Amino acid sequence: MSRGPDVATPGIRRTPVAADHFDRARRVRPDIPSAKDDTEASWWRLHAWTLAATFAILLTGMAFSFWWFPLVDHYPAWFTPTDLWSTYRDAQYVGWSGEGVLYNAGTFLETLPGIAVALAPLAALAGALHLSESFPLALLRPSAWYLLGPANLLLGALLLFPLDAIARRVSVTPTRRVTLTWLCAVLIWPVVAEWGHPEDLVALAFALYGLMATSDEEWFRVGCFFGLAIVFQPLAVVLFPLALSRVPARKWLPVLVEAGLPSGILLIAPLVQQWRATTTYLVKQPSFIGLNHTTPWAYLAPVISPARTAFVKVAEKTRGLYGVDTLHEVTRKVIDIEIVAAGPERIIALAIACTFGVWVGLKRPPLVQVLWFAAAALCLRCLVECVVDSYYLAPGALLAILVASTLSTRRFATTVAAAGLATWATYWYTSPWHYYLAITVLIVVLLACSAPFVARDSANRRPPMSAFDPRGTDDSSPRDVARPNPTGHETRRLRH
């Protein structure tokens, strides 16, 4: 069928030649690229720096794991995060059909079992290959690390893609986007390479996709993405009020059902088989005083188990005659550290997030300001914890730097410096009050420097592109291009 001439419509970018013309021409001239090839090439060019940063996280993370102890401490062992092996054991239980005992298996699982389900195929493959794991006894060189190490690093690096997608959506310049990608890679690296907690970053990635879906008015995607985010890490709940405030009230019930369905399905077996242990870990959220950074909130937290002295039997290796090693059972005196409930304090963080959600729902700010409130909710969560781990600040710092990338160069540099100082301070071991005051001041400075509520320097931002321009965003589709007149929703996207 013949095709009429293209008619220019204000605000619409039309495709001068249809994609099937390229395909017909390619039958005669095979060297002419098809529309599909051009789309694939554009995707690779668009994500070139993101893929490079992902590969850098993988390469440097594995190199750190294999060579840190031998080169620095002169010790013949690999550096493998202890918490990650507990997660790996949970994944093994899922593969063994033991989902019901996850919260009573001695792995101290305090989150929802999404990460255990995600790693279950890898644990099954490692078991089929008879690879060794560093749980419950620590091994110098566990062979399962050849599979678990890369999976851990790649799962954490997935966060780079939604961060870059949002940067394109808020019209960050290409040069600033490259800088932003590498800065985010630096902040992501210790979370996975040193601490072994990819579930926090995966949950943040899905939550950001859910926030972007609210701008597209794709309510089904909002519920699905937040359902995946929450099942990996309940921390994503503090971002959910911001997304729900942008959803029409008539859609709240379906979105809430979709967001809670994955977690509800995975919790059926643990709640039925181990009700007390499951509710203890999910509601009370046990935290161990003295293992990491204790804050003054620990004095207000309910005590689950006080510190006490206990006698345990352990195996001791002795070397006998002719150099033969034998194991003997001996009794040792140990001190069980105090365990407190962190759940009540975390309700305060959820209340702050709900307050932000109400403000967003009333004022309807642009996406950049919504992201700043998300960063504030994640950062302020660190200020109501009774025990803080050093990687808790990373999600909020990542979003703060993302928001600052839309501001002037001076504001962007100041935010990066504040995020670097705050991250460094999280590794500072001192008294609870000194640590808490230092972290509080640095978090306030970080949020103040990245606040997008003042006039922004337009010299550092390019003009917003049309929602239908594939160079500005990869969300457009051929149906958007061929649509004769923009709808009201598309007009709102053009204003952003």
Secondary structure as GFF3:
##gff-version 3
##sequence-region A 1 496
A	DSSP	alpha_helix	19	28	.	.	.	ID=ss1
A	DSSP	alpha_helix	35	46	.	.	.	ID=ss2
A	DSSP	alpha_helix	48	68	.	.	.	ID=ss3
A	DSSP	pi_helix	69	73	.	.	.	ID=ss4
A	DSSP	alpha_helix	82	95	.	.	.	ID=ss5
A	DSSP	three_ten_helix	99	104	.	.	.	ID=ss6
A	DSSP	alpha_helix	114	128	.	.	.	ID=ss7
A	DSSP	alpha_helix	145	157	.	.	.	ID=ss8
A	DSSP	alpha_helix	160	169	.	.	.	ID=ss9
A	DSSP	alpha_helix	174	189	.	.	.	ID=ss10
A	DSSP	pi_helix	190	194	.	.	.	ID=ss11
A	DSSP	alpha_helix	198	215	.	.	.	ID=ss12
A	DSSP	alpha_helix	219	232	.	.	.	ID=ss13
A	DSSP	three_ten_helix	234	238	.	.	.	ID=ss14
A	DSSP	alpha_helix	240	244	.	.	.	ID=ss15
A	DSSP	three_ten_helix	249	251	.	.	.	ID=ss16
A	DSSP	alpha_helix	252	273	.	.	.	ID=ss17
A	DSSP	alpha_helix	275	279	.	.	.	ID=ss18
A	DSSP	pi_helix	280	284	.	.	.	ID=ss19
A	DSSP	beta_strand	286	288	.	.	.	ID=ss20
A	DSSP	beta_strand	293	294	.	.	.	ID=ss21
A	DSSP	three_ten_helix	296	299	.	.	.	ID=ss22
A	DSSP	beta_strand	303	305	.	.	.	ID=ss23
A	DSSP	beta_strand	308	319	.	.	.	ID=ss24
A	DSSP	three_ten_helix	321	323	.	.	.	ID=ss25
A	DSSP	beta_strand	325	336	.	.	.	ID=ss26
A	DSSP	beta_strand	339	341	.	.	.	ID=ss27
A	DSSP	alpha_helix	343	363	.	.	.	ID=ss28
A	DSSP	alpha_helix	367	381	.	.	.	ID=ss29
A	DSSP	three_ten_helix	382	384	.	.	.	ID=ss30
A	DSSP	beta_strand	387	388	.	.	.	ID=ss31
A	DSSP	three_ten_helix	390	393	.	.	.	ID=ss32
A	DSSP	alpha_helix	394	404	.	.	.	ID=ss33
A	DSSP	alpha_helix	409	425	.	.	.	ID=ss34
A	DSSP	alpha_helix	432	450	.	.	.	ID=ss35
A	DSSP	three_ten_helix	458	460	.	.	.	ID=ss36
A	DSSP	alpha_helix	478	482	.	.	.	ID=ss37
A	DSSP	alpha_helix	488	495	.	.	.	ID=ss38
###
